[in-house]
Amino acid sequence: MRIGTWNVNYQGVLGSGRLGTHAHETGIDLMLLQAADPDALANFITHAGLDWVVTAWDAGAPALTTPGRRRVAAVAGRGPRPTSIGYLRDLDRPERMMFATIGSGPGSFTVASYHAPSGPEAGISKVDGAHILLDWVQSVDGPLILGADANTPKLDHPDPDKARTHWQTGIRKLSGRPGDDVMFGGRPEHDLEDAYRRYLSQNPGLLQSVALERPRGPLAVSHRTGRRLGSAVKLRRYDALWISRDFDVQRVDYDLESATRAGSDHALVKVDLTWDHE
């Protein structure tokens, strides 16, 4: 099963065709999308060779009443449509997260797409969102796959104990509150695993190569920040797939350059998973 998680950078109908073609070329079976243009998703799945797409608004998230781009979280895939869908109503921007149940019975699993706001945009509500998501993750019974543009970590160190989020527990601005590291840090307070960190642990030679190239990380590059005039460009791994231990990781690929040519400014994270659900 090939899973993709991708911030598609709000491309319209014309741009969504290029994005969908790129997704089709990578052979994705199930796509977890962030920052999608709802009016362009039908064109995206046509070009991607996928059969269906559902959004947080389909799940009941309230429609935006303010002007501007209508970015939404979505899930798209091949085969039968999800048996159920939902969203997190307590989020400040509930349209930026949705979840779906794929299949039924012993072969069913839950998938989710989450798009954290950027720090300057959201302030402390970014932390609140991470805590709400954490509560939901801890409540899910059964296999779970979460694709997220977390807009963090700040430091994606090869040693998970040295990883730091932008709102790391202990910083002064939190006034003693837990930070977003409880959800997206190197040692989170849930049982999901960062699929790429697990893949590197299974391939110590690759981990060593990554650590030699970038001793302080990031482990891979999914986005570049600091592109404003006069700012230094920073390499980030904001995008990741988090998986429960039910799944085995066969391969993980971050391809920022091809995704950029297709029209996004985030890598398409492609993960090959297997699982025994007998």
SEPAMI-11426 format. One record per atom (N, C-alpha, C): x, y, z. Coordinates in Angstrom, 1 decimal. Example, Ala and Ser with C-alpha at 12.3 -4.5 7.8 and 13.67 -1.06 7.14 Angstrom:
<roros>
13.2;-5.7;7.8
12.3;-4.5;7.8
13.2;-3.3;7.8
12.8;-2.2;7.1
13.7;-1.1;7.1
12.9;0.0;7.9
</roros>
This chain:
<roros>
0.9;-1.2;0.0
0.0;0.0;0.0
0.9;1.2;0.0
0.7;2.1;-1.0
1.5;3.3;-1.1
0.7;4.5;-0.7
1.2;5.1;0.4
0.5;6.3;1.0
1.3;7.6;0.7
0.6;8.6;0.3
1.2;9.9;0.2
0.6;10.9;1.1
1.4;11.8;1.6
0.9;13.0;2.3
1.6;14.2;1.7
0.7;15.2;1.4
1.2;16.3;0.5
0.4;17.6;0.8
1.1;18.7;1.1
0.6;20.0;1.1
0.7;20.5;-0.3
-0.5;20.6;-1.0
-0.5;20.9;-2.4
-0.5;22.4;-2.7
-0.4;23.3;-1.7
-0.1;24.7;-1.9
-1.2;25.4;-2.7
-2.5;25.0;-2.4
-3.7;25.7;-3.0
-3.5;26.0;-4.5
-3.4;25.0;-5.3
-3.3;25.2;-6.7
-4.8;25.1;-7.3
-5.1;25.9;-8.2
-6.4;26.0;-8.8
-6.6;24.8;-9.8
-7.7;24.9;-10.6
-8.0;23.8;-11.5
-6.9;23.5;-12.4
-6.3;24.5;-13.0
-5.2;24.2;-14.0
-4.0;23.6;-13.3
-3.6;24.2;-12.1
-2.5;23.6;-11.4
-2.7;22.3;-10.8
-4.0;22.0;-10.5
-4.3;20.7;-9.9
-4.1;19.5;-10.8
-4.2;19.8;-12.1
-3.9;18.8;-13.1
-2.4;18.4;-13.1
-1.5;19.3;-13.0
-0.1;19.0;-12.9
0.2;18.2;-11.6
-0.4;18.6;-10.5
-0.2;17.9;-9.2
-0.7;16.5;-9.3
-1.9;16.3;-9.9
-2.5;15.0;-10.0
-1.7;14.1;-10.9
-1.1;14.7;-12.0
-0.2;13.9;-12.9
1.0;13.4;-12.1
1.6;14.3;-11.3
2.7;13.9;-10.5
2.3;12.8;-9.5
1.2;12.9;-8.9
0.7;11.8;-8.0
0.5;10.5;-8.7
0.0;10.6;-9.9
-0.2;9.4;-10.7
1.1;8.7;-11.0
2.1;9.5;-11.4
3.4;9.0;-11.7
4.1;8.3;-10.6
3.8;8.7;-9.3
4.4;8.1;-8.2
3.6;6.8;-7.7
2.4;6.5;-8.3
1.7;5.3;-8.0
1.0;5.3;-6.6
0.6;6.5;-6.2
-0.1;6.6;-4.9
-1.4;5.9;-4.9
-1.7;5.1;-3.8
-3.0;4.5;-3.6
-3.9;5.3;-2.7
-3.4;6.0;-1.8
-4.1;6.7;-0.8
-3.4;8.0;-0.5
-4.1;9.2;-0.7
-3.4;10.5;-0.6
-4.1;11.3;0.5
-3.2;11.8;1.4
-3.6;12.7;2.5
-3.2;14.1;2.1
-4.1;15.0;1.9
-3.8;16.3;1.3
-4.1;17.4;2.3
-3.2;18.4;2.3
-3.4;19.6;3.0
-3.3;20.8;2.1
-4.0;21.9;2.5
-4.1;23.2;1.7
-4.6;22.9;0.3
-5.6;22.1;0.2
-6.2;21.8;-1.1
-7.3;22.9;-1.5
-7.4;23.2;-2.7
-8.5;24.0;-3.2
-9.7;23.1;-3.5
-10.8;23.2;-2.8
-11.9;22.2;-3.0
-12.5;22.2;-4.4
-12.4;23.4;-5.0
-13.0;23.4;-6.4
-12.1;22.7;-7.4
-10.9;22.4;-7.0
-9.9;21.8;-8.0
-9.7;20.3;-7.7
-10.3;19.8;-6.7
-10.0;18.4;-6.3
-10.5;17.4;-7.3
-11.7;17.6;-7.9
-12.1;16.7;-9.0
-11.1;16.5;-10.1
-10.6;17.6;-10.5
-9.5;17.6;-11.6
-8.3;16.9;-11.1
-7.9;17.1;-9.8
-6.8;16.5;-9.2
-6.9;14.9;-9.3
-8.0;14.4;-8.8
-8.1;12.9;-8.7
-8.3;12.3;-10.1
-8.8;13.1;-11.1
-8.9;12.6;-12.4
-7.5;12.3;-13.0
-6.6;13.3;-12.8
-5.2;13.2;-13.3
-4.4;12.2;-12.5
-4.8;12.1;-11.2
-4.0;11.2;-10.3
-4.4;9.7;-10.5
-5.5;9.5;-11.2
-6.0;8.1;-11.4
-6.6;7.6;-10.1
-7.2;8.4;-9.3
-7.8;8.0;-8.0
-9.3;8.0;-8.2
-10.0;7.3;-7.4
-11.5;7.1;-7.6
-12.4;8.0;-6.8
-11.9;8.6;-5.7
-12.8;9.4;-4.8
-11.9;10.4;-4.1
-12.6;11.4;-3.6
-12.0;12.4;-2.7
-13.1;12.9;-1.7
-12.7;13.1;-0.5
-13.6;13.7;0.6
-12.8;14.7;1.3
-13.5;15.8;1.7
-12.8;16.9;2.4
-13.4;17.1;3.8
-12.8;17.9;4.6
-13.3;18.2;5.9
-14.7;18.9;5.8
-14.9;19.6;4.8
-16.3;20.2;4.6
-17.3;19.1;4.3
-16.9;18.1;3.6
-17.8;16.9;3.4
-18.2;16.3;4.7
-17.2;16.3;5.6
-17.3;15.7;6.9
-18.2;16.5;7.9
-18.5;17.8;7.5
-19.3;18.7;8.3
-18.6;19.8;8.9
-17.3;20.1;8.6
-16.6;21.2;9.2
-17.3;22.5;8.6
-17.5;23.5;9.5
-18.2;24.7;9.0
-17.4;25.4;7.9
-18.2;26.0;7.0
-17.6;26.7;5.8
-17.0;28.0;6.3
-16.0;28.5;5.7
-15.3;29.7;6.0
-16.2;30.9;5.7
-16.3;31.9;6.6
-17.1;33.1;6.3
-16.3;34.3;6.0
-14.9;34.1;6.1
-14.0;35.2;5.8
-13.5;35.1;4.3
-13.2;36.3;3.7
-12.7;36.2;2.3
-11.3;35.6;2.3
-11.0;35.1;1.1
-9.6;34.6;0.9
-9.7;33.1;0.4
-8.5;32.6;0.3
-8.4;31.2;-0.2
-9.0;30.2;0.8
-9.7;29.2;0.2
-10.5;28.2;1.0
-9.6;27.0;1.0
-8.6;26.9;1.9
-7.7;25.8;2.0
-8.4;24.7;2.8
-8.4;23.5;2.4
-9.1;22.4;3.2
-8.2;21.1;3.2
-8.4;20.4;4.2
-7.8;19.0;4.3
-8.7;18.1;3.6
-8.0;17.1;2.9
-8.8;16.1;2.2
-8.1;14.7;2.2
-8.8;13.7;1.8
-8.3;12.4;1.7
-8.9;11.9;0.3
-8.0;11.3;-0.5
-8.4;10.7;-1.8
-7.8;9.3;-1.9
-8.4;8.5;-2.7
-7.9;7.1;-2.8
-8.5;6.3;-4.0
-8.0;5.1;-4.0
-8.5;4.1;-5.0
-9.5;3.2;-4.3
-10.4;2.5;-5.1
-11.3;1.5;-4.6
-12.5;2.1;-3.9
-13.1;1.3;-2.9
-14.3;1.8;-2.3
-14.1;3.1;-1.5
-15.1;3.9;-1.4
-15.0;5.1;-0.6
-15.0;4.8;0.9
-14.5;5.8;1.7
-14.5;5.5;3.1
-15.9;5.2;3.7
-15.9;4.4;4.7
-17.1;4.0;5.4
-17.6;5.0;6.3
-16.8;5.9;6.8
-17.2;7.1;7.6
-16.1;8.1;7.5
-16.5;9.4;7.8
-15.6;10.5;7.8
-15.9;11.4;8.9
-15.0;12.2;9.3
-15.2;13.2;10.4
-14.2;14.3;10.5
-14.3;15.2;11.4
-13.4;16.3;11.6
-13.3;16.6;13.1
-12.4;17.5;13.5
-12.2;17.9;14.9
-12.9;19.3;15.1
-14.0;19.3;15.7
-14.8;20.6;15.8
-14.1;21.6;16.7
-13.3;21.1;17.6
-12.7;22.0;18.6
-11.5;22.8;18.1
-11.0;22.5;16.9
-9.9;23.2;16.3
-10.3;24.6;16.0
-9.3;25.5;16.1
-9.6;26.9;15.7
-9.9;27.0;14.2
-9.3;26.1;13.4
-9.6;26.1;12.0
-10.0;24.6;11.6
-11.2;24.2;11.9
-11.5;22.8;11.8
-11.5;22.2;10.4
-11.5;23.1;9.4
-11.4;22.6;8.0
-10.0;22.1;7.7
-9.0;22.3;8.6
-7.7;21.9;8.3
-7.3;20.5;8.8
-8.3;19.7;9.3
-8.1;18.4;9.7
-9.4;17.5;9.3
-9.2;16.3;8.8
-10.2;15.4;8.6
-9.7;14.0;8.8
-10.6;13.1;9.1
-10.3;11.7;9.3
-11.3;10.8;8.6
-10.9;9.6;8.2
-11.8;8.7;7.5
-11.5;7.3;7.9
-12.5;6.4;7.9
-12.3;5.0;8.1
-12.3;4.3;6.7
-11.3;3.6;6.5
-11.1;2.9;5.2
-11.4;1.4;5.4
-12.3;0.8;4.7
-12.7;-0.6;4.8
-13.6;-0.8;6.0
-13.8;-2.1;6.3
-14.7;-2.5;7.4
-14.2;-3.8;8.0
-14.6;-4.0;9.2
-14.2;-5.2;9.9
-12.8;-5.3;10.2
-12.2;-6.5;10.3
-10.8;-6.6;10.7
-9.8;-5.9;9.8
-10.2;-5.7;8.5
-9.3;-5.0;7.6
-9.5;-3.5;7.5
-10.2;-2.9;8.5
-10.4;-1.5;8.4
-9.3;-0.7;9.2
-9.0;0.5;8.8
-8.1;1.4;9.5
-8.5;2.8;9.3
-8.0;3.7;10.2
-8.3;5.1;10.1
-7.1;5.9;9.5
-7.5;6.9;8.7
-6.5;7.8;8.1
-6.9;9.2;8.5
-5.9;10.1;8.6
-6.2;11.5;8.9
-5.3;12.4;8.2
-5.7;13.6;7.9
-4.9;14.6;7.3
-5.0;15.9;8.2
-3.8;16.5;8.5
-3.8;17.6;9.4
-2.8;18.7;8.9
-3.3;19.9;8.9
-2.4;21.0;8.5
-2.4;22.0;9.6
-1.2;22.1;10.3
-1.0;23.0;11.4
-0.8;24.4;10.8
-1.4;25.4;11.5
-1.1;26.8;11.1
0.4;27.2;11.4
0.9;28.1;10.6
2.2;28.6;10.9
2.3;29.4;12.2
3.4;29.4;12.8
3.5;30.1;14.1
3.1;31.6;14.1
3.7;32.4;13.1
3.2;33.8;13.0
1.8;34.0;12.8
1.2;33.0;12.1
-0.3;33.1;11.8
-1.1;32.8;13.0
-0.7;31.8;13.8
-1.6;31.3;14.8
-1.2;31.6;16.2
0.1;31.8;16.5
0.5;32.0;17.9
0.3;30.7;18.7
-0.3;31.0;19.9
-0.4;29.9;20.9
-1.5;28.9;20.4
-2.4;29.3;19.5
-3.4;28.4;19.0
-2.8;27.2;18.2
-1.6;27.4;17.7
-0.9;26.3;17.1
-0.6;25.1;18.1
-0.3;25.5;19.3
-0.1;24.6;20.4
-1.4;23.9;20.8
-2.5;24.8;20.9
-3.8;24.2;21.2
-4.2;23.2;20.2
-4.0;23.5;18.9
-4.3;22.5;17.9
-3.6;21.2;18.1
-2.3;21.3;18.4
-1.5;20.0;18.6
-2.1;19.2;19.8
-2.5;19.9;20.8
-3.1;19.2;22.0
-4.4;18.5;21.6
-5.2;19.2;20.9
-6.5;18.7;20.4
-6.3;17.5;19.6
-5.3;17.6;18.7
-5.0;16.4;17.8
-4.5;15.3;18.6
-3.6;15.5;19.6
-3.1;14.5;20.5
-4.2;13.8;21.2
-5.2;14.5;21.7
-6.3;13.8;22.4
-7.0;12.9;21.5
-7.2;13.4;20.2
-7.9;12.5;19.2
-7.1;11.3;18.9
-5.8;11.4;18.6
-5.0;10.3;18.3
-5.0;9.3;19.4
-5.0;9.7;20.7
-5.0;8.8;21.8
-6.3;8.1;21.9
-7.4;8.6;21.3
-8.7;8.1;21.5
-9.0;7.0;20.4
-8.2;7.0;19.3
-8.5;6.2;18.2
-8.2;4.7;18.5
-9.1;3.9;18.2
-9.0;2.4;18.5
-8.7;1.7;17.2
-7.5;1.1;17.1
-7.2;0.4;15.9
-6.1;1.0;15.1
-5.8;0.5;13.9
-4.7;1.0;13.1
-4.9;2.4;12.6
-3.9;3.3;12.6
-4.1;4.7;12.3
-2.9;5.2;11.5
-3.2;6.0;10.5
-2.2;6.6;9.7
-2.5;8.1;9.6
-1.6;9.0;10.0
-1.8;10.4;10.1
-0.8;11.1;9.2
-1.2;11.8;8.2
-0.4;12.7;7.3
-0.5;14.1;7.8
0.6;14.8;8.0
0.6;16.1;8.6
1.6;17.0;8.0
1.2;18.2;7.7
2.1;19.4;7.6
2.1;20.1;8.9
3.0;19.8;9.8
3.0;20.3;11.2
3.5;21.7;11.4
4.1;22.2;10.3
4.8;23.5;10.4
5.8;23.5;11.5
6.5;22.4;11.7
7.5;22.2;12.7
8.0;20.8;12.4
9.2;20.3;12.9
10.0;20.9;13.9
11.0;22.0;13.5
11.5;22.7;14.5
12.5;23.7;14.3
13.8;23.1;14.1
14.1;22.0;14.8
15.3;21.2;14.8
15.0;19.8;14.6
15.2;19.2;13.4
14.9;17.8;13.1
16.2;17.0;13.3
16.6;16.9;14.5
17.9;16.3;14.8
17.9;14.8;14.6
19.0;14.2;14.1
19.1;12.7;13.9
18.8;12.0;15.3
19.2;12.6;16.4
18.9;12.1;17.7
17.5;12.6;18.1
16.5;11.8;18.3
15.2;12.3;18.6
15.2;13.0;19.9
16.1;12.7;20.8
16.1;13.4;22.1
16.5;14.9;22.0
17.2;15.2;20.8
17.7;16.5;20.6
16.8;17.3;19.6
15.7;16.7;19.1
14.8;17.4;18.2
14.0;18.4;19.0
13.7;19.5;18.3
13.0;20.6;19.0
11.9;21.2;18.1
10.7;21.4;18.6
9.7;22.0;17.9
9.8;23.5;18.1
9.0;24.3;17.4
9.0;25.8;17.5
8.4;26.2;18.9
7.4;25.4;19.4
6.8;25.6;20.7
7.1;24.4;21.6
8.4;24.3;21.8
8.9;23.2;22.6
8.6;23.4;24.1
8.1;22.4;24.8
7.8;22.4;26.2
9.0;23.0;26.9
8.8;24.0;27.8
9.8;24.6;28.6
10.2;26.0;28.1
9.8;26.5;26.9
10.1;27.8;26.5
9.3;28.8;27.2
9.8;30.0;27.4
9.1;31.0;28.3
7.7;31.4;27.8
7.5;31.4;26.5
6.2;31.9;26.0
5.1;30.9;26.4
5.4;29.7;26.8
4.4;28.7;27.1
3.9;28.9;28.6
4.7;29.6;29.4
4.3;29.8;30.8
4.0;28.5;31.5
4.8;27.5;31.3
4.7;26.3;32.0
3.8;25.2;31.3
3.1;25.6;30.3
2.2;24.7;29.6
3.0;23.7;28.7
2.5;22.5;28.4
3.2;21.7;27.5
3.1;22.3;26.1
4.2;22.0;25.2
4.2;22.6;23.9
3.7;21.6;22.9
3.9;22.0;21.6
3.4;21.1;20.5
4.3;19.9;20.3
5.4;19.8;21.1
6.3;18.6;21.0
5.6;17.4;21.5
4.5;17.5;22.3
3.8;16.4;22.9
3.1;15.6;21.7
2.9;16.3;20.6
2.3;15.7;19.4
3.4;15.4;18.3
4.3;16.4;18.1
5.1;16.4;16.9
6.6;16.4;17.3
7.0;16.2;18.5
8.4;16.1;18.9
9.1;14.8;18.7
10.3;14.8;19.1
11.1;13.5;18.9
10.6;12.4;19.8
10.0;12.8;21.0
9.5;11.8;21.9
8.0;12.2;22.3
7.1;12.0;21.4
5.7;12.5;21.6
5.0;11.6;22.6
3.9;12.1;23.1
3.1;11.5;24.1
2.0;10.6;23.5
2.2;10.0;22.4
1.3;9.1;21.8
2.1;7.9;21.2
1.4;6.9;20.7
2.0;5.7;20.3
2.3;5.6;18.8
2.0;6.7;18.1
2.3;6.7;16.6
3.8;6.9;16.5
4.4;6.4;15.4
5.8;6.6;15.0
5.9;7.4;13.7
6.9;8.3;13.7
7.3;9.0;12.5
7.8;7.9;11.5
7.1;7.7;10.4
7.5;6.6;9.5
8.9;6.8;9.0
9.4;8.0;8.8
10.7;8.2;8.2
11.8;7.9;9.3
11.5;8.3;10.5
12.5;7.9;11.6
12.6;6.4;11.8
11.4;5.7;11.7
11.5;4.3;11.8
12.2;3.7;10.6
12.0;4.2;9.4
12.7;3.7;8.2
14.2;3.9;8.4
14.6;5.0;8.9
16.1;5.2;9.1
16.6;4.3;10.1
15.8;4.0;11.2
16.3;3.1;12.2
16.5;1.7;11.6
15.7;1.3;10.6
15.8;0.0;10.0
16.9;0.0;9.0
17.4;1.2;8.6
18.5;1.3;7.6
19.6;2.1;8.2
20.4;1.6;9.1
21.4;2.4;9.8
22.4;3.1;8.9
22.7;2.4;7.8
23.7;3.0;6.8
23.1;4.3;6.3
21.8;4.3;5.9
21.2;5.6;5.4
21.2;6.6;6.5
20.8;6.2;7.7
20.8;7.2;8.9
22.2;7.8;9.0
23.2;7.0;9.0
24.6;7.5;9.1
24.9;8.5;8.0
24.5;8.2;6.8
24.8;9.1;5.7
24.1;10.4;5.8
22.8;10.4;6.3
22.0;11.6;6.5
22.7;12.4;7.6
23.1;11.8;8.7
23.7;12.5;9.8
25.0;13.1;9.4
25.8;12.5;8.5
27.1;13.1;8.1
26.8;14.3;7.2
25.8;14.2;6.4
25.5;15.3;5.5
24.9;16.5;6.2
24.0;16.2;7.2
23.4;17.3;8.0
23.4;16.9;9.4
24.5;17.1;10.2
24.6;16.6;11.5
23.5;17.1;12.5
22.9;18.3;12.2
21.8;18.8;13.0
20.5;18.7;12.3
20.4;17.9;11.2
19.2;17.8;10.5
19.0;18.9;9.5
17.9;18.9;8.8
16.8;17.9;8.9
17.2;16.6;8.3
16.4;15.6;8.7
16.6;14.2;8.2
16.3;14.1;6.7
15.4;14.9;6.2
15.0;15.0;4.8
14.5;16.5;4.7
14.4;16.9;3.4
13.9;18.3;3.2
12.5;18.2;2.5
11.5;18.7;3.1
10.2;18.8;2.6
9.7;20.2;2.3
10.4;21.2;2.7
10.0;22.6;2.5
11.2;23.5;2.8
11.1;24.7;2.2
12.1;25.7;2.5
11.4;26.9;3.0
11.9;27.4;4.1
11.4;28.7;4.7
12.4;29.8;4.6
12.0;31.0;5.0
13.0;32.1;5.0
13.2;32.6;3.6
12.2;32.5;2.7
12.5;33.0;1.4
12.1;34.5;1.2
11.8;35.2;2.2
11.5;36.6;2.1
12.8;37.3;1.9
12.7;38.5;1.3
13.9;39.3;1.0
14.7;39.5;2.2
16.0;39.2;2.1
16.9;39.4;3.2
17.0;38.3;4.2
16.1;37.3;4.1
16.1;36.1;5.0
16.9;35.0;4.4
17.6;34.2;5.3
18.3;33.1;4.9
17.3;31.9;4.7
17.6;31.2;3.6
16.7;30.0;3.3
17.0;28.9;4.3
16.0;28.3;4.9
16.2;27.2;5.9
15.5;26.0;5.4
16.2;24.9;5.5
15.6;23.6;5.1
14.8;23.0;6.2
13.6;22.5;5.9
12.7;22.0;6.9
12.2;20.6;6.5
11.8;19.8;7.5
11.0;18.6;7.3
9.7;18.8;8.1
8.9;19.6;7.6
7.6;19.9;8.2
6.6;18.8;8.0
6.8;18.0;6.9
5.8;17.1;6.4
6.2;15.6;6.8
5.3;14.9;7.3
5.6;13.5;7.8
4.3;12.7;7.8
4.6;11.4;7.8
3.5;10.4;8.0
3.8;9.7;9.3
2.7;9.7;10.1
2.8;9.1;11.4
1.9;7.8;11.4
2.5;6.7;11.9
1.8;5.4;11.8
1.7;4.7;13.1
0.7;3.9;13.3
0.6;3.0;14.4
1.5;1.8;14.2
1.8;1.0;15.2
2.7;-0.1;15.1
2.1;-1.3;14.3
0.9;-1.2;13.9
0.3;-2.2;13.1
0.9;-2.3;11.7
1.6;-1.2;11.3
2.1;-1.2;9.9
3.6;-1.4;9.9
4.1;-2.0;8.8
5.5;-2.1;8.6
5.9;-1.2;7.5
7.1;-0.5;7.7
7.5;0.4;6.7
8.5;-0.2;5.7
8.2;-0.2;4.4
9.1;-0.7;3.4
10.0;0.3;2.8
9.5;1.5;2.6
10.3;2.6;2.0
9.6;3.9;2.3
10.5;5.0;2.4
10.0;6.3;2.5
10.8;7.2;1.6
10.1;8.1;0.8
10.8;9.0;-0.1
10.3;10.4;0.1
11.2;11.3;0.1
10.9;12.8;0.1
11.4;13.3;-1.2
10.5;13.9;-2.0
11.0;14.4;-3.3
10.4;15.8;-3.5
11.2;16.8;-3.0
10.8;18.2;-3.0
10.9;18.7;-4.4
12.0;18.4;-5.1
12.2;19.0;-6.4
11.1;18.6;-7.4
10.7;17.4;-7.5
9.7;17.0;-8.5
8.3;17.6;-8.1
8.1;17.7;-6.8
6.8;18.3;-6.3
6.8;19.8;-6.6
8.0;20.4;-6.5
8.0;21.8;-6.8
7.8;22.1;-8.3
8.3;21.2;-9.1
8.0;21.4;-10.6
6.6;21.2;-10.9
5.9;20.3;-10.1
4.5;20.1;-10.3
3.6;21.3;-9.8
4.2;22.1;-9.0
3.4;23.3;-8.5
3.3;23.5;-7.1
3.7;22.6;-6.2
3.7;22.8;-4.8
5.0;23.4;-4.3
5.0;23.8;-3.0
6.3;24.2;-2.4
6.6;23.2;-1.2
5.9;22.1;-1.2
6.2;21.0;-0.2
6.5;19.7;-1.0
7.3;18.9;-0.4
7.5;17.6;-1.0
6.3;16.7;-0.8
6.1;15.8;-1.8
5.2;14.7;-1.7
5.9;13.6;-0.9
5.4;13.3;0.3
6.1;12.2;1.1
5.4;10.9;0.7
6.2;10.0;0.2
5.6;8.7;-0.3
6.1;7.6;0.6
5.2;6.8;1.1
5.5;5.8;2.1
4.9;4.5;1.6
5.7;3.4;1.5
5.2;2.1;1.2
5.0;1.3;2.5
3.8;0.9;2.8
3.5;0.2;4.0
2.9;-1.2;3.7
3.1;-2.1;4.6
2.4;-3.4;4.6
1.9;-3.6;6.0
0.9;-4.5;6.1
0.3;-4.9;7.4
-0.4;-6.2;7.3
-0.4;-6.9;8.4
-1.1;-8.2;8.5
-2.3;-8.0;9.3
-3.5;-8.0;8.6
-4.7;-7.7;9.3
-5.6;-9.0;9.3
-5.0;-10.1;9.2
-5.8;-11.4;9.3
-6.3;-11.6;10.7
</roros>
